[in-house]
């Protein structure tokens, strides 16, 4: 299992635009995790999969979007 998820994978997973993801990172209340590896040029940023999975669970994304958990155990 990978320890990162890319920007393009997140956009596809949530069905959102890059602008929406940026806005989610800027929220005052429980913002989306910042990328662990920032993109340069045409590459994708990489986000820590544990941080994203935890954020999804706290914000009800699994139920509201009917998506599968990124990881099965958040330990």
Phi and psi in degrees as a GROMACS rama.xvg file:
@    title "Ramachandran Plot"
@    xaxis  label "Phi"
@    yaxis  label "Psi"
@TYPE xy
-74.0514  152.034  UNK-2
-96.6561  -3.00925  UNK-3
-126.641  156.482  UNK-4
-130.031  136.68  UNK-5
-84.7249  163.334  UNK-6
-56.2895  -47.8818  UNK-7
-62.3456  -36.1897  UNK-8
-66.4592  -38.9424  UNK-9
-66.5632  -42.4269  UNK-10
-60.803  -41.9272  UNK-11
-68.3046  -43.2621  UNK-12
-58.5295  -43.6018  UNK-13
-94.9927  -12.5403  UNK-14
66.2732  43.297  UNK-15
-125.845  170.241  UNK-16
-91.4919  167.451  UNK-17
-63.6692  -36.9328  UNK-18
-61.224  -39.6205  UNK-19
-64.7914  -41.4077  UNK-20
-62.6293  -42.2179  UNK-21
-61.1956  -42.9878  UNK-22
-63.4257  -36.6802  UNK-23
-63.6459  -35.0869  UNK-24
-71.4408  -22.1224  UNK-25
-93.9767  -3.48969  UNK-26
-57.2254  146.991  UNK-27
-76.8288  -34.9244  UNK-28
-103.958  117.904  UNK-29
45.9576  65.1225  UNK-30
-65.7521  155.623  UNK-31
-62.1332  144.623  UNK-32
-58.0821  145.239  UNK-33
-74.495  152.309  UNK-34
-65.7681  144.101  UNK-35
-81.2422  -31.4221  UNK-36
-125.394  114.787  UNK-37
-82.753  142.438  UNK-38
-73.6439  152.912  UNK-39
-134.101  130.622  UNK-40
68.7815  -128.56  UNK-41
-92.0948  1.55819  UNK-42
-75.0275  165.928  UNK-43
-98.0666  142.979  UNK-44
-68.5892  159.409  UNK-45
-122.481  134.876  UNK-46
-112.758  144.666  UNK-47
-66.6784  125.699  UNK-48
-65.3412  -34.9715  UNK-49
-67.0348  -41.641  UNK-50
-64.4835  -41.2796  UNK-51
-67.3064  -44.1093  UNK-52
-61.6573  -42.0172  UNK-53
-63.9868  -43.9012  UNK-54
-61.5079  -44.6553  UNK-55
-58.13  -44.3979  UNK-56
-64.9549  -45.5468  UNK-57
-62.8353  -31.4889  UNK-58
-102.3  8.94612  UNK-59
69.9164  21.6378  UNK-60
-68.107  -32.8121  UNK-61
-62.2276  -42.0773  UNK-62
-78.8331  -44.5907  UNK-63
-68.4834  -32.6505  UNK-64
-102.158  -3.63291  UNK-65
52.8435  55.3514  UNK-66
-115.845  158.235  UNK-67
-81.285  148.083  UNK-68
-60.0978  146.057  UNK-69
-67.8658  -38.0204  UNK-70
-135.834  152.44  UNK-71
-86.3085  -22.2931  UNK-72
-132.712  118.128  UNK-73
-86.9628  17.4557  UNK-74
